[in-house]
């Protein structure tokens, strides 16, 4: 029997958010979660919050029922062989949040019989309002996928896919989208400042408007196009700005940015 219900290998911001989400959802107690971090100071921070900690990441693999791989994709070549050498019986359910790191790469190291659920979350997960895409490999059961989906569902919304490549295709629309949204916010904030509006006031107005607009879309009563038309009175102010977006090719810019992000995800998986 495993000592801990879940382990987090790479207890940075996202890994910590997942652990805290499990506790908030009542799925686990803090002391049932083992956290690895290379830094003693960060381990002490996690211990002060009630989590178990270790300075040996192999302990996470051998001692936990679930293992969250929260390290960067570039670190997998170091991490995976060490986990395989440590061995685990039975093998834990591996939850990978690394962009582009495929089931094949993980399975070649840990074995084809290792159950894996790949998740593409985003940073708002840290506030409990993330958007996560999930897919399981052939060794993971439907019940395991359901349990992991419930975990991430406690921290926002989820979408489950049948094909692994969809985690690359979805990256611009949840994983990378916060950065794109922040660019949009920053551009409007700078514009507001040129018109004499204090930055703090501009950010408050912009962010609240975007949050409210997103809620109106999520209600599902009207499509985005219908909502645009509702704001754009003929001969009014908004239509003038919308025409600039159309003339400058906003759709093409978004498409190109999305394609670039997706292409990079496939590159990381090679």
C-alpha positions, 0 to 999 in steps of 0.5 A: 500500500502506498504511503501517500495519496498524491505526490507532486514532483516539481512543487512550483506554482502550478503543482502547488495549486493542484495540491491545494485544490485537492485539499480544498475539494476535500479529496485529500488531506494536506498530509496525504500529499508528498511534495518534492522541491529541490530548494530547502526553503520551498520545502519548508514553506510546503511543510509549514502548510501541512504537506509532507515533503521530500528532497528525493523525487524518486520517493514521490514515484515509489510512495504515492498512488498518484504522481503529478509531474509538474516539472518543465518539459526540458527536465523529463530526460533527467527525471524519467530514467531516474523514476524508472530505475527507482521502480514502483509496484504497483505503478502510480497513476501519473498525471503530467502537465508538461506541454508536448511530452507524449504518452510515448515518451513517458511510457518508454521510460516507465513502461507501457503499463503505466497509467497516465493522464495528460493535462493541459491546465492554465495559470488561472487554476491557481485562483480556482478558475482554470480551464484544463484539457485532459486525455488518458492513455490506454493503461489508465482506466475510465475511473482514473480519468474520471477522478483526475477530471474531478480534481481539475474540475474542482479548480475550474472547467474541464474538457476531456479529449479522446486523442492525445494530439488534441492537447497540442491543438488546444494549447492556444485556447487555454494553456497560452490564452492567459498570456494573450489576454494579458497582452490585450489588457496591457495594450488597452491600459496603455491606450487609456493612459494616453487619454489621461486615465490612471492606470489603476482605474483603467485596469479595474475597468478593463478587467471587470469588463472582460470578466463580465463579457466572458460571463455573457458568452458563457450564458450561451443565450447569444453567440459572440457575433450576436453580442458584438452586434448588440454593442455596435450601434449603427453610427456609434462609437464601438463600430468604429473600433471594431472596423479597425480590428477587421481592417488590421486582420485580427482573425489572421493575427489570432490564427497565426499566433495559435498556429505558432503555439501549436507547432511549438508543442509538437516540436517539444514532443519530438 
